[in-house]
Amino acid sequence: MAEFFTAELGCRLELVTPADDPRECVISHGAVRIRLVRSSRDVPGRLRLTQSVASLSGGKQVLMTAPNGTVVEVVAAQHQTMVPTNRPSLSVVRAADGDAFGEGRAGMSYRDLLPDRWGGRFIASHILIADGGNVEDYVHFHRIRFQMIFVVTGWVEVVYEDQGEPFRMVAGDCVLQPPEIRHRVLRSSPGLEVIEVGCPAEHDTLVEHEITLPTATTDAERVFGGQRFVRHVAAVSALTPSATSGFLSRDTGIAEATDGLADVQVLTRAQRSAEELSEMVHLGEFAMYVVLTGSARLTINHDGDQRMELIGARDAVAMPPGSHWSWGHCSHDLAVLQVVLPSGCVVPVAGTEPNKIAAR
């Protein structure tokens, strides 16, 4: 039977035993090893092997049957990210509510900022590394549509494929991790806190066994899955007027790097500003605010209901499409992380009377 697997499927014979009357053999196909054992019971099995589309006849699925009845299915390797249907809901998660951090990968603790995950389409996490030092991480990559990391407090050293030597991110810095870019977390300060937002919520994380980091080449313009890597450094970034009046915005460059798929900005209250704060509306797919410092009152209108939410540091609010909201009673040190998909989907409501809040 081994001849069928070697001749028809391109498998490689690795072992035969015993030589005079083979009862067992081992074959390999890529990284897969299969042990074939002669048995008095002939129960057909089913094998599913993957190959590149180019190596398949006509690029189509192939079905074959071995002499013992085993069905062999050869299909194209699929790495397409499956994104669930969006099921948005208004979500307010407060740090003061006492939601516990759960143990995650590589010694990191996770707090969920989007409990229902909008049907599995999005995930938002508050991540903590309490002790600091070397991180028990390994070179890996994610099959995702979108993923960003924002440092809230502390520092972390990371290294990315084709992005040069390891570098340190500090509070206010941000990276866009494009699909399947290889990377590794090296070490961190005690009490490191980061915000991670991604799509979809459940996605594969794969260990990279071949590529070591840093790579020998550096290519800042390399495209990974239609996106470019972004390293945003807060210390050298400018503030510009925001679409939300009364605020200044720090653009991370993620909108440009994703060709408008997503946008990430830091909004800060304009000092000594008595500018009217416009009412905003969400016209896109996803909108989330995470308070970094300070406090504010959000007046939210959704599905005909109005609610006021007092929010402070590490609180997170996710706004469903169609929601209207306005900011009020903003502290002078208010800074908010805004993550939206697509870019430009949060805009002032035309023709509404904005709230006028004098600066304090």
Secondary structure, DSSP 4 states (H G I P E B T S, - for coil): -HHHHHHHH--EEEEEESSSS--EEEEEETTEEEEEE--SS----EEEEEE-GGGSGGG--EEEE-TTS-EEEEEE---PPP-PPP----EEE-GGGTPPPEE-GGG-EEEESSTTGGGGT-EEEEEEESS-EE----SEEE--SEEEEEEEESEEEEEETTS-S-EEEETT-EEE--TT--EEEEEE-TTEEEEEEEESSS--EEE-SS--SS-S---TT-EETTEE-EEE-GGG---EE-SSTTEEEEE-SHHHHTTTS-EEEEEEEPTT----B--EEE-SSEEEEEEEES-EEEEEEETTEEEEEEE-TT-EEEPPTT-EEEEES--TT-EEEEEEESTT-EEEPTT---B-----
